[in-house]
Amino acid sequence: MNWEELAAWLRLSLTPGVGNDSARKLLAAFGLPETIFAQSAHALQTVVGAQRAQALLCEPEALPAALHQLQDWLAAGTDRHVLTLADKRFPADLLEMADPPPMLYVLGDVKALHHPQRLAIVGSRNPTPQGQANARQFAQALSKSGVCIVSGLALGVDGAAHEGALEGGSPTVAVVGTGLDRVYPKRHLNLAHRIAAQGALVSEYPLGTPPLAAHFPQRNRLISGLSQGTLVVEAAVQSGSLITARLAAEQGREVFAIPGSIHAPQSKGCHALIRQGAKLVESAYDILEDLRLPTTGSLPFDTPVSASEDTLLKALGHDPVSLDALQARTGLDTATLQARLLELELEGQVGRLPGGLLQRIGSA
């Protein structure tokens, strides 16, 4: 796409009164933005009404400064991209949505948006310590299995999910509600840089857009839309995470939820989702199995059992054992134990029984 074409897309997005819905109607009626701006007022009026037609005929006051800002931003690195609905790199999953954004700004690797296995992890901005740990551990185990974790860079569960994904080694995608020249919350500045280096930051909002409250529920549809499923770790009954889960269900995606204490407000949203049909999960393996997600070879299927894995197999013994008991026997932290169990399960050496029990399948 040349600069003139990109400038026309930006002008369309900045025209007052012309939101995503009107932009899509204009694109469907006339084609590319340059063609839209060549139409008469009468032709435009038949699609979007008189007021919007007049707005389209006038160049937005903010356009020159926005073009200069965009040009400088793109020139600052090869990891900066603008994808439009006409771009072949635009994520196909978002094109299936009822309201895809006309433009996407990407900082990082565009390929992360097309990763073959993508799962959203969302939840409370004020999780319990266990909820924070669950988000990180699930993300790490799934990332080690080759899954790209998608979340929203918010405090709490989102940040923990991105951290776990980075530790697991697979790409992670953060969909944000600001322009990509800003980081919100500011304490996630370093995390945002790491995500851009190992995945991508994505926004539908122009550079310079501040963190407005209305943008965050809006961006949730992109989090669910970019993913094959959505895992809710902790959420209150009235929360943005439940919006994401609802959008995922409407988009035909799977919804998963981790149960918690009946006394914890942060668990009530997950319990509500489970009552409505979300799938209760206790381990990363539950998600991989349900979505039938293949791994990308990050697990050591073809390598000999390591000393630590041999120790784990010995600790399992031959009788069914609970995860808590196994953790007490090995002294491993939850994330490491779950990741190693997942490797052994996928190798066919460990099986899961009702009641959360584990059983060794291979010989001694």
C-alpha positions as a Markdown table, in Angstrom:
| # | Residue | x | y | z |
|---|---|---|---|---|
| 1 | Met | 0.0 | 0.0 | 0.0 |
| 2 | Asn | 1.4 | 3.4 | -1.0 |
| 3 | Trp | 1.3 | 6.5 | 1.2 |
| 4 | Glu | -1.6 | 8.1 | -0.6 |
| 5 | Glu | -3.8 | 5.0 | -0.1 |
| 6 | Leu | -2.9 | 4.8 | 3.6 |
| 7 | Ala | -3.6 | 8.6 | 4.0 |
| 8 | Ala | -7.1 | 8.0 | 2.5 |
| 9 | Trp | -7.7 | 5.2 | 5.1 |
| 10 | Leu | -6.6 | 7.4 | 7.9 |
| 11 | Arg | -8.8 | 10.3 | 6.7 |
| 12 | Leu | -11.8 | 7.9 | 6.6 |
| 13 | Ser | -11.1 | 6.8 | 10.2 |
| 14 | Leu | -10.8 | 10.4 | 11.4 |
| 15 | Thr | -13.9 | 11.9 | 9.7 |
| 16 | Pro | -16.2 | 13.1 | 12.4 |
| 17 | Gly | -19.4 | 11.0 | 12.7 |
| 18 | Val | -18.1 | 8.2 | 10.5 |
| 19 | Gly | -17.6 | 5.2 | 12.8 |
| 20 | Asn | -16.7 | 1.6 | 11.9 |
| 21 | Asp | -20.2 | 0.8 | 10.8 |
| 22 | Ser | -20.5 | 3.8 | 8.4 |
| 23 | Ala | -17.0 | 3.2 | 7.1 |
| 24 | Arg | -17.8 | -0.4 | 6.2 |
| 25 | Lys | -21.0 | 0.6 | 4.4 |
| 26 | Leu | -19.1 | 3.2 | 2.4 |
| 27 | Leu | -16.4 | 0.6 | 1.5 |
| 28 | Ala | -19.0 | -1.9 | 0.4 |
| 29 | Ala | -20.8 | 0.7 | -1.7 |
| 30 | Phe | -17.8 | 2.5 | -3.4 |
| 31 | Gly | -14.7 | 0.5 | -2.8 |
| 32 | Leu | -11.4 | 1.9 | -1.5 |
| 33 | Pro | -11.3 | 5.2 | 0.5 |
| 34 | Glu | -9.8 | 7.1 | -2.4 |
| 35 | Thr | -12.9 | 6.2 | -4.4 |
| 36 | Ile | -15.2 | 7.2 | -1.5 |
| 37 | Phe | -13.7 | 10.7 | -1.4 |
| 38 | Ala | -14.2 | 11.1 | -5.1 |
| 39 | Gln | -18.0 | 10.7 | -4.8 |
| 40 | Ser | -20.5 | 13.5 | -5.0 |
| 41 | Ala | -22.4 | 14.6 | -1.9 |
| 42 | His | -25.6 | 13.0 | -3.3 |
| 43 | Ala | -23.9 | 9.6 | -3.8 |
| 44 | Leu | -22.5 | 9.7 | -0.3 |
| 45 | Gln | -25.8 | 10.8 | 1.2 |
| 46 | Thr | -27.6 | 7.7 | -0.2 |
| 47 | Val | -25.3 | 5.5 | 1.9 |
| 48 | Val | -24.6 | 7.5 | 5.2 |
| 49 | Gly | -27.0 | 10.4 | 5.2 |
| 50 | Ala | -26.6 | 14.1 | 4.6 |
| 51 | Gln | -24.6 | 15.0 | 7.7 |
| 52 | Arg | -22.0 | 12.4 | 7.3 |
| 53 | Ala | -21.8 | 13.0 | 3.6 |
| 54 | Gln | -20.9 | 16.7 | 4.2 |
| 55 | Ala | -18.3 | 15.6 | 6.8 |
| 56 | Leu | -16.7 | 13.3 | 4.2 |
| 57 | Leu | -16.3 | 16.1 | 1.7 |
| 58 | Cys | -14.2 | 18.1 | 4.2 |
| 59 | Glu | -10.7 | 17.1 | 5.2 |
| 60 | Pro | -10.6 | 16.6 | 9.0 |
| 61 | Glu | -8.7 | 19.3 | 10.9 |
| 62 | Ala | -6.7 | 16.6 | 12.7 |
| 63 | Leu | -5.6 | 14.9 | 9.5 |
| 64 | Pro | -2.3 | 16.7 | 8.7 |
| 65 | Ala | -0.9 | 16.3 | 12.2 |
| 66 | Ala | -2.1 | 12.6 | 12.3 |
| 67 | Leu | -0.4 | 11.9 | 9.0 |
| 68 | His | 2.9 | 13.4 | 10.2 |
| 69 | Gln | 2.7 | 11.5 | 13.5 |
| 70 | Leu | 2.0 | 8.2 | 11.6 |
| 71 | Gln | 4.8 | 8.8 | 9.2 |
| 72 | Asp | 7.3 | 9.4 | 12.0 |
| 73 | Trp | 6.0 | 6.3 | 13.9 |
| 74 | Leu | 6.3 | 4.0 | 10.9 |
| 75 | Ala | 9.8 | 5.3 | 10.1 |
| 76 | Ala | 11.0 | 4.5 | 13.6 |
| 77 | Gly | 11.3 | 0.8 | 13.1 |
| 78 | Thr | 10.5 | -2.1 | 10.8 |
| 79 | Asp | 8.3 | -3.7 | 13.5 |
| 80 | Arg | 5.5 | -1.0 | 12.9 |
| 81 | His | 2.6 | -1.8 | 10.7 |
| 82 | Val | -0.8 | -0.5 | 9.7 |
| 83 | Leu | -3.2 | -3.1 | 8.3 |
| 84 | Thr | -6.4 | -2.2 | 6.6 |
| 85 | Leu | -9.4 | -4.3 | 5.5 |
| 86 | Ala | -7.8 | -4.4 | 2.0 |
| 87 | Asp | -4.5 | -5.7 | 3.3 |
| 88 | Lys | -3.9 | -9.5 | 2.8 |
| 89 | Arg | -2.2 | -9.5 | 6.2 |
| 90 | Phe | -5.4 | -8.4 | 8.0 |
| 91 | Pro | -6.4 | -11.3 | 10.3 |
| 92 | Ala | -8.9 | -13.5 | 8.6 |
| 93 | Asp | -10.6 | -14.3 | 11.9 |
| 94 | Leu | -11.5 | -10.6 | 12.4 |
| 95 | Leu | -13.0 | -10.5 | 8.9 |
| 96 | Glu | -15.6 | -13.0 | 10.1 |
| 97 | Met | -16.8 | -10.7 | 12.9 |
| 98 | Ala | -19.9 | -8.5 | 12.5 |
| 99 | Asp | -17.8 | -5.3 | 13.2 |
| 100 | Pro | -14.2 | -5.7 | 12.1 |
| 101 | Pro | -12.2 | -2.4 | 12.5 |
| 102 | Pro | -11.2 | -0.8 | 9.2 |
| 103 | Met | -7.6 | -0.3 | 10.4 |
| 104 | Leu | -5.3 | -2.1 | 12.8 |
| 105 | Tyr | -2.0 | -0.7 | 14.1 |
| 106 | Val | 0.6 | -3.4 | 15.0 |
| 107 | Leu | 3.8 | -3.1 | 16.9 |
| 108 | Gly | 5.8 | -6.3 | 16.7 |
| 109 | Asp | 5.5 | -9.4 | 14.5 |
| 110 | Val | 2.3 | -9.4 | 12.3 |
| 111 | Lys | 2.8 | -13.2 | 12.0 |
| 112 | Ala | 1.7 | -13.5 | 15.7 |
| 113 | Leu | -1.8 | -12.5 | 14.6 |
| 114 | His | -1.9 | -15.5 | 12.3 |
| 115 | His | -0.4 | -18.0 | 14.8 |
| 116 | Pro | -2.1 | -21.4 | 14.3 |
| 117 | Gln | -3.1 | -21.8 | 18.0 |
| 118 | Arg | -4.4 | -18.8 | 19.8 |
| 119 | Leu | -6.2 | -18.6 | 23.2 |
| 120 | Ala | -7.4 | -15.5 | 25.0 |
| 121 | Ile | -6.8 | -15.4 | 28.8 |
| 122 | Val | -8.8 | -12.6 | 30.6 |
| 123 | Gly | -9.9 | -11.9 | 34.1 |
| 124 | Ser | -10.0 | -9.5 | 37.0 |
| 125 | Arg | -7.8 | -6.4 | 37.4 |
| 126 | Asn | -7.8 | -7.2 | 41.1 |
| 127 | Pro | -7.4 | -10.9 | 41.3 |
| 128 | Thr | -6.6 | -13.0 | 44.4 |
| 129 | Pro | -3.0 | -14.2 | 44.7 |
| 130 | Gln | -4.2 | -17.6 | 43.5 |
| 131 | Gly | -6.0 | -16.1 | 40.5 |
| 132 | Gln | -2.8 | -14.2 | 39.6 |
| 133 | Ala | -0.8 | -17.4 | 39.9 |
| 134 | Asn | -3.4 | -19.4 | 37.9 |
| 135 | Ala | -3.3 | -16.9 | 35.0 |
| 136 | Arg | 0.5 | -17.0 | 34.9 |
| 137 | Gln | 0.8 | -20.8 | 35.2 |
| 138 | Phe | -1.9 | -21.6 | 32.7 |
| 139 | Ala | -0.4 | -19.2 | 30.2 |
| 140 | Gln | 3.1 | -20.6 | 30.7 |
| 141 | Ala | 2.0 | -24.2 | 30.3 |
| 142 | Leu | 0.0 | -23.4 | 27.2 |
| 143 | Ser | 2.8 | -21.3 | 25.7 |
| 144 | Lys | 5.2 | -24.1 | 26.3 |
| 145 | Ser | 2.8 | -26.2 | 24.2 |
| 146 | Gly | 3.0 | -23.8 | 21.3 |
| 147 | Val | -0.1 | -21.7 | 22.0 |
| 148 | Cys | -0.1 | -17.9 | 21.4 |
| 149 | Ile | -1.7 | -16.2 | 24.4 |
| 150 | Val | -4.0 | -13.2 | 23.6 |
| 151 | Ser | -4.9 | -10.7 | 26.3 |
| 152 | Gly | -5.4 | -7.0 | 27.0 |
| 153 | Leu | -2.2 | -5.7 | 28.9 |
| 154 | Ala | -4.4 | -4.7 | 31.9 |
| 155 | Leu | -3.3 | -5.0 | 35.5 |
| 156 | Gly | -4.1 | -8.3 | 37.2 |
| 157 | Val | -4.9 | -11.4 | 35.2 |
| 158 | Asp | -4.0 | -9.8 | 31.8 |
| 159 | Gly | -0.5 | -8.9 | 32.9 |
| 160 | Ala | 0.1 | -12.3 | 34.6 |
| 161 | Ala | -1.1 | -14.1 | 31.4 |
| 162 | His | 1.4 | -12.1 | 29.3 |
| 163 | Glu | 4.2 | -12.8 | 31.7 |
| 164 | Gly | 3.5 | -16.5 | 31.7 |
| 165 | Ala | 3.3 | -16.6 | 27.9 |
| 166 | Leu | 6.7 | -14.9 | 27.6 |
| 167 | Glu | 8.1 | -17.4 | 30.0 |
| 168 | Gly | 6.7 | -20.2 | 28.0 |
| 169 | Gly | 8.4 | -19.0 | 24.8 |
| 170 | Ser | 5.6 | -18.7 | 22.3 |
| 171 | Pro | 4.3 | -15.4 | 20.9 |
| 172 | Thr | 1.8 | -13.4 | 22.9 |
| 173 | Val | -0.6 | -10.7 | 21.6 |
| 174 | Ala | -1.8 | -7.7 | 23.6 |
| 175 | Val | -4.9 | -5.9 | 22.3 |
| 176 | Val | -4.9 | -2.4 | 23.8 |
| 177 | Gly | -7.4 | 0.5 | 24.1 |
| 178 | Thr | -5.0 | 3.3 | 23.3 |
| 179 | Gly | -2.8 | 4.4 | 20.4 |
| 180 | Leu | 0.3 | 2.3 | 20.1 |
| 181 | Asp | 2.5 | 5.3 | 21.0 |
| 182 | Arg | 1.1 | 5.1 | 24.5 |
| 183 | Val | 1.2 | 2.3 | 27.1 |
| 184 | Tyr | -1.6 | 1.9 | 29.6 |
| 185 | Pro | -1.1 | 1.2 | 32.5 |
| 186 | Lys | 2.3 | 2.9 | 32.6 |
| 187 | Arg | 3.6 | 0.2 | 35.0 |
| 188 | His | 3.4 | -2.2 | 32.1 |
| 189 | Leu | 5.8 | -0.2 | 29.9 |
| 190 | Asn | 8.6 | -2.9 | 30.2 |
| 191 | Leu | 6.1 | -5.7 | 29.7 |
| 192 | Ala | 4.8 | -4.0 | 26.5 |
| 193 | His | 8.3 | -3.8 | 25.1 |
| 194 | Arg | 8.9 | -7.5 | 25.8 |
| 195 | Ile | 5.5 | -8.4 | 24.2 |
| 196 | Ala | 6.4 | -6.5 | 21.1 |
| 197 | Ala | 9.7 | -8.4 | 20.9 |
| 198 | Gln | 8.1 | -11.8 | 21.3 |
| 199 | Gly | 4.7 | -11.2 | 19.7 |
| 200 | Ala | 2.7 | -8.1 | 19.0 |
| 201 | Leu | 0.8 | -5.1 | 20.4 |
| 202 | Val | -2.4 | -4.4 | 18.5 |
| 203 | Ser | -4.8 | -1.4 | 18.5 |
| 204 | Glu | -7.6 | -0.2 | 16.3 |
| 205 | Tyr | -7.2 | 3.3 | 17.6 |
| 206 | Pro | -5.0 | 6.0 | 15.9 |
| 207 | Leu | -1.7 | 7.1 | 17.4 |
| 208 | Gly | -2.2 | 9.6 | 20.3 |
| 209 | Thr | -5.5 | 8.1 | 21.4 |
| 210 | Pro | -5.6 | 8.3 | 25.3 |
| 211 | Pro | -7.0 | 5.5 | 27.5 |
| 212 | Leu | -10.7 | 6.4 | 27.4 |
| 213 | Ala | -13.0 | 4.1 | 29.4 |
| 214 | Ala | -15.3 | 3.3 | 26.4 |
| 215 | His | -12.4 | 1.9 | 24.4 |
| 216 | Phe | -11.7 | -1.1 | 26.7 |
| 217 | Pro | -15.1 | -2.9 | 26.3 |
| 218 | Gln | -14.8 | -2.2 | 22.6 |
| 219 | Arg | -11.3 | -3.7 | 22.3 |
| 220 | Asn | -12.6 | -6.9 | 24.0 |
| 221 | Arg | -14.3 | -8.1 | 20.8 |
| 222 | Leu | -10.8 | -8.1 | 19.2 |
| 223 | Ile | -9.3 | -10.2 | 22.0 |
| 224 | Ser | -12.0 | -12.8 | 21.6 |
| 225 | Gly | -12.1 | -12.5 | 17.8 |
| 226 | Leu | -8.4 | -13.1 | 17.5 |
| 227 | Ser | -8.6 | -16.3 | 19.5 |
| 228 | Gln | -10.0 | -19.8 | 19.1 |
| 229 | Gly | -11.2 | -19.8 | 22.7 |
| 230 | Thr | -11.3 | -17.6 | 25.8 |
| 231 | Leu | -10.3 | -18.6 | 29.3 |
| 232 | Val | -11.7 | -16.6 | 32.1 |
| 233 | Val | -9.5 | -16.9 | 35.2 |
| 234 | Glu | -11.3 | -14.8 | 37.8 |
| 235 | Ala | -14.1 | -12.2 | 37.2 |
| 236 | Ala | -16.8 | -10.5 | 39.2 |
| 237 | Val | -20.4 | -10.8 | 37.9 |
| 238 | Gln | -20.2 | -7.3 | 36.3 |
| 239 | Ser | -16.9 | -7.2 | 34.6 |
| 240 | Gly | -15.2 | -6.6 | 31.2 |
| 241 | Ser | -14.0 | -10.2 | 31.2 |
| 242 | Leu | -17.6 | -11.5 | 31.0 |
| 243 | Ile | -18.1 | -9.1 | 28.1 |
| 244 | Thr | -15.2 | -10.8 | 26.4 |
| 245 | Ala | -16.6 | -14.2 | 27.2 |
| 246 | Arg | -20.1 | -13.3 | 25.8 |
| 247 | Leu | -18.5 | -11.9 | 22.7 |
| 248 | Ala | -16.5 | -15.1 | 22.3 |
| 249 | Ala | -19.6 | -17.2 | 22.5 |
| 250 | Glu | -21.4 | -15.0 | 20.0 |
| 251 | Gln | -18.4 | -15.4 | 17.7 |
| 252 | Gly | -18.7 | -19.1 | 17.9 |
| 253 | Arg | -15.6 | -19.5 | 20.0 |
| 254 | Glu | -15.2 | -21.8 | 23.0 |
| 255 | Val | -15.4 | -20.3 | 26.5 |
| 256 | Phe | -13.5 | -21.8 | 29.5 |
| 257 | Ala | -13.6 | -20.8 | 33.2 |
| 258 | Ile | -11.6 | -21.7 | 36.2 |
| 259 | Pro | -13.8 | -22.3 | 39.3 |
| 260 | Gly | -12.9 | -20.8 | 42.7 |
| 261 | Ser | -14.2 | -20.3 | 46.2 |
| 262 | Ile | -17.9 | -19.8 | 46.5 |
| 263 | His | -17.1 | -17.0 | 49.0 |
| 264 | Ala | -14.8 | -15.0 | 46.6 |
| 265 | Pro | -16.4 | -12.2 | 44.6 |
| 266 | Gln | -13.8 | -12.7 | 41.9 |
| 267 | Ser | -15.1 | -16.3 | 41.4 |
| 268 | Lys | -18.7 | -15.5 | 40.9 |
| 269 | Gly | -18.4 | -14.4 | 37.3 |
| 270 | Cys | -16.6 | -17.7 | 36.4 |
| 271 | His | -19.3 | -19.7 | 38.2 |
| 272 | Ala | -22.0 | -17.8 | 36.3 |
| 273 | Leu | -20.2 | -18.7 | 33.0 |
| 274 | Ile | -20.0 | -22.3 | 34.0 |
| 275 | Arg | -23.8 | -22.4 | 34.7 |
| 276 | Gln | -24.4 | -20.8 | 31.3 |
| 277 | Gly | -22.4 | -23.5 | 29.6 |
| 278 | Ala | -18.7 | -22.5 | 29.8 |
| 279 | Lys | -16.3 | -25.4 | 30.2 |
| 280 | Leu | -14.9 | -25.9 | 33.7 |
| 281 | Val | -11.1 | -26.4 | 33.5 |
| 282 | Glu | -8.6 | -27.5 | 36.1 |
| 283 | Ser | -5.5 | -27.7 | 33.9 |
| 284 | Ala | -4.0 | -26.5 | 30.7 |
| 285 | Tyr | -4.4 | -30.0 | 29.3 |
| 286 | Asp | -8.2 | -29.6 | 29.6 |
| 287 | Ile | -8.1 | -26.7 | 27.1 |
| 288 | Leu | -5.6 | -28.4 | 24.7 |
| 289 | Glu | -7.8 | -31.5 | 24.7 |
| 290 | Asp | -11.0 | -29.7 | 24.2 |
| 291 | Leu | -9.8 | -27.4 | 21.4 |
| 292 | Arg | -7.8 | -30.3 | 19.9 |
| 293 | Leu | -4.9 | -28.0 | 19.6 |
| 294 | Pro | -1.7 | -29.6 | 18.2 |
| 295 | Thr | 1.6 | -28.6 | 19.8 |
| 296 | Thr | 4.3 | -27.0 | 17.6 |
| 297 | Gly | 7.1 | -29.3 | 18.8 |
| 298 | Ser | 8.1 | -27.2 | 21.8 |
| 299 | Leu | 7.5 | -30.3 | 24.0 |
| 300 | Pro | 10.2 | -32.9 | 24.1 |
| 301 | Phe | 8.3 | -35.8 | 22.5 |
| 302 | Asp | 11.4 | -37.2 | 20.8 |
| 303 | Thr | 13.9 | -36.8 | 23.5 |
| 304 | Pro | 14.8 | -39.2 | 26.4 |
| 305 | Val | 13.1 | -38.7 | 29.7 |
| 306 | Ser | 15.2 | -36.2 | 31.7 |
| 307 | Ala | 16.3 | -36.8 | 35.3 |
| 308 | Ser | 13.7 | -34.4 | 36.6 |
| 309 | Glu | 11.0 | -36.2 | 34.6 |
| 310 | Asp | 12.2 | -39.6 | 35.8 |
| 311 | Thr | 12.0 | -38.3 | 39.4 |
| 312 | Leu | 8.4 | -37.2 | 38.7 |
| 313 | Leu | 7.5 | -40.6 | 37.3 |
| 314 | Lys | 8.9 | -42.2 | 40.4 |
| 315 | Ala | 6.9 | -39.8 | 42.6 |
| 316 | Leu | 3.7 | -40.7 | 40.7 |
| 317 | Gly | 4.1 | -44.4 | 41.6 |
| 318 | His | 1.5 | -46.8 | 40.3 |
| 319 | Asp | -1.5 | -45.8 | 42.4 |
| 320 | Pro | -3.8 | -42.8 | 41.7 |
| 321 | Val | -2.4 | -39.6 | 43.3 |
| 322 | Ser | -3.7 | -36.1 | 43.6 |
| 323 | Leu | -1.9 | -33.0 | 42.3 |
| 324 | Asp | -1.5 | -31.7 | 45.9 |
| 325 | Ala | 0.1 | -35.0 | 47.0 |
| 326 | Leu | 2.4 | -35.0 | 44.0 |
| 327 | Gln | 3.5 | -31.5 | 44.6 |
| 328 | Ala | 4.3 | -32.4 | 48.3 |
| 329 | Arg | 6.3 | -35.4 | 47.1 |
| 330 | Thr | 8.4 | -33.5 | 44.5 |
| 331 | Gly | 8.6 | -30.0 | 46.0 |
| 332 | Leu | 8.0 | -28.6 | 42.5 |
| 333 | Asp | 6.1 | -25.3 | 42.1 |
| 334 | Thr | 2.7 | -25.5 | 40.5 |
| 335 | Ala | 3.7 | -24.1 | 37.1 |
| 336 | Thr | 6.6 | -26.4 | 36.7 |
| 337 | Leu | 4.7 | -29.4 | 37.9 |
| 338 | Gln | 1.7 | -28.7 | 35.5 |
| 339 | Ala | 4.0 | -28.1 | 32.6 |
| 340 | Arg | 5.9 | -31.4 | 33.2 |
| 341 | Leu | 2.7 | -33.3 | 33.7 |
| 342 | Leu | 1.3 | -31.9 | 30.5 |
| 343 | Glu | 4.5 | -33.2 | 28.7 |
| 344 | Leu | 4.1 | -36.6 | 30.2 |
| 345 | Glu | 0.3 | -36.7 | 29.4 |
| 346 | Leu | 0.9 | -35.9 | 25.8 |
| 347 | Glu | 3.6 | -38.6 | 25.6 |
| 348 | Gly | 1.0 | -41.1 | 27.0 |
| 349 | Gln | 2.9 | -41.7 | 30.3 |
| 350 | Val | 0.3 | -40.1 | 32.6 |
| 351 | Gly | -3.5 | -40.3 | 32.6 |
| 352 | Arg | -6.1 | -38.3 | 34.4 |
| 353 | Leu | -8.9 | -39.9 | 36.5 |
| 354 | Pro | -12.2 | -38.5 | 37.9 |
| 355 | Gly | -11.7 | -36.3 | 40.9 |
| 356 | Gly | -8.6 | -34.6 | 39.7 |
| 357 | Leu | -6.4 | -37.7 | 40.3 |
| 358 | Leu | -3.4 | -38.7 | 38.2 |
| 359 | Gln | -2.3 | -42.2 | 37.3 |
| 360 | Arg | 1.0 | -43.4 | 35.7 |
| 361 | Ile | 0.3 | -45.3 | 32.5 |
| 362 | Gly | 3.9 | -46.3 | 31.5 |
| 363 | Ser | 5.8 | -49.1 | 33.1 |
| 364 | Ala | 8.1 | -48.7 | 36.0 |
